[in-house]
């Protein structure tokens, strides 16, 4: 992660001043505006020149991609690339007790949702109701369920997933 982004994330999510800022709607407006701006750029043909920079900055293994790097028309196309066939076979395809991670990520698993309540998502405590919408919070089924939280990452360093709006 570039140093500026690492410092920004540390300030926002690890300091009391950052947590205070995250309580303000204006901060979320700025973060949302930045996200939309970056996502639009990633979808534009102009972003193609950023693909090699992205690969170098985040130590992405481009050899795992289905196509050569030059064939991706945008940064978003590269970011959401398919991998070479057979590169990551599904473990135990007939066994529902085995979880499969479809993306590079770091994972934390909690035995119960209650145990995971100490975890923050984008600077805020979460609940099943906030994640899934109305109607789920009151169901006891979710309170006893295990939960896995994934943060996208390469094998060498973290990077942000650019979601499309």
C-alpha positions in Angstrom: 0.0 0.0 0.0 1.4 3.4 -0.8 2.6 5.3 2.3 0.0 8.1 2.0 -2.9 5.6 1.9 -1.4 3.6 4.8 -1.1 6.7 7.0 -4.6 7.9 6.0 -6.1 4.5 6.9 -4.2 4.4 10.2 -5.3 7.9 11.2 -9.0 7.2 10.3 -9.3 3.7 11.8 -6.7 3.5 14.6 -6.8 6.9 16.3 -9.5 8.6 18.4 -9.4 11.6 16.1 -10.0 9.4 13.1 -12.9 7.6 14.8 -14.3 11.0 15.7 -14.0 12.1 12.1 -15.7 8.8 11.0 -18.8 9.8 13.0 -19.3 12.9 10.8 -21.5 12.5 7.7 -19.1 14.9 5.8 -16.2 12.5 6.2 -18.3 9.7 4.7 -19.3 12.0 1.9 -15.7 12.7 1.1 -14.7 9.0 1.3 -17.7 8.1 -0.9 -16.8 10.8 -3.4 -13.2 9.6 -3.5 -14.3 6.0 -4.0 -16.6 6.9 -6.9 -13.9 9.0 -8.5 -11.3 6.1 -8.3 -13.9 3.6 -9.5 -14.7 5.7 -12.6 -11.1 6.1 -13.4 -10.5 2.4 -13.0 -13.3 1.8 -15.5 -11.9 4.3 -18.0 -9.4 3.4 -20.8 -7.0 6.0 -19.4 -6.5 3.6 -16.4 -4.7 1.0 -18.6 -1.4 2.8 -18.0 -1.9 2.2 -14.3 -2.0 -1.6 -14.5 1.8 -2.1 -14.4 2.1 0.4 -11.6 -0.6 -1.4 -9.6 1.1 -4.8 -10.2 4.5 -3.4 -9.0 3.0 -1.4 -6.0 1.0 -4.3 -4.6 3.3 -7.2 -5.7 0.5 -8.8 -7.8 1.4 -12.1 -9.4 0.4 -11.2 -13.0 1.6 -14.6 -14.3 -1.6 -16.1 -12.7 -3.8 -14.1 -15.0 -5.7 -15.9 -17.8 -4.5 -13.3 -20.3 -1.3 -11.2 -20.8 -1.3 -8.0 -18.8 -1.4 -5.9 -22.1 -4.8 -7.4 -23.0 -6.7 -5.8 -20.2 -8.3 -2.6 -21.4 -8.7 -1.0 -17.9 -7.5 -1.3 -14.4 -10.9 -2.6 -13.4 -10.7 -5.3 -16.0 -7.3 -6.4 -14.7 -8.5 -6.2 -11.1 -11.4 -8.5 -11.8 -9.4 -10.8 -14.1 -10.0 -14.5 -14.4 -7.1 -16.7 -13.3 -5.6 -19.5 -15.4 -7.7 -22.6 -15.5 -6.8 -25.1 -12.8 -4.6 -22.7 -11.0 -6.7 -22.8 -7.8 -8.7 -26.1 -7.8 -11.7 -26.2 -5.5 -10.9 -28.3 -2.4 -13.4 -31.1 -1.8 -16.1 -30.0 -4.2 -18.7 -32.4 -2.8 -18.0 -31.6 0.8 -20.2 -28.7 2.1 -18.2 -28.5 5.3 -15.2 -27.2 3.5 -15.1 -23.4 2.7 -13.5 -22.1 -0.4 -12.1 -18.6 -0.7 -12.7 -17.2 -4.2 -10.3 -14.3 -3.9 -6.9 -13.4 -2.3 -7.8 -12.3 1.2 -6.8 -12.5 4.8 -9.5 -14.1 6.9 -10.5 -14.0 10.5 -13.1 -16.5 11.7 -15.2 -16.1 14.9 -17.2 -19.0 16.4 -20.2 -16.7 17.0 -21.4 -13.3 15.6 -21.4 -12.0 19.2 -17.7 -12.8 19.4 -17.0 -10.8 16.3 -18.8 -7.7 17.6 -15.4 -6.3 18.6 -14.5 -6.1 14.9 -15.0 -2.9 13.1 -15.9 -2.6 9.4 -14.8 0.8 7.9 -14.5 2.3 11.3 -17.9 1.2 12.7 -19.1 -1.6 14.8 -21.3 -4.0 12.8 -24.3 -6.2 13.4 -26.1 -8.7 11.3 -28.9 -6.1 10.9 -26.5 -3.5 9.5 -24.8 -6.0 7.2 -27.9 -7.9 5.9 -30.7 -5.4 6.4 -33.9 -5.3 8.4 -35.4 -8.5 9.7 -32.1 -10.4 10.3 -31.1 -9.0 13.6 -34.0 -10.5 15.5 -33.4 -14.0 14.3 -31.6 -16.2 16.9 -30.2 -18.3 14.0 -27.7 -15.6 13.2 -26.7 -15.0 16.8 -25.3 -18.6 17.0 -23.8 -18.6 13.5 -20.0 -18.6 12.9 -18.8 -15.7 10.8 -15.8 -15.2 8.6 -14.5 -11.8 7.8 -12.3 -11.3 4.7 -10.0 -8.4 3.9 -8.7 -8.5 0.4 -4.9 -8.9 0.1 -2.2 -10.3 -2.2 0.3 -12.8 -0.9 2.8 -10.0 -0.3 0.8 -6.8 0.6 -2.6 -5.5 1.1 -4.6 -3.6 -1.5 -8.1 -2.2 -1.8 -10.8 -3.7 -3.8 -12.4 -1.1 -6.1 -16.1 -1.9 -6.1 -18.3 -0.7 -8.8 -21.1 1.5 -7.6 
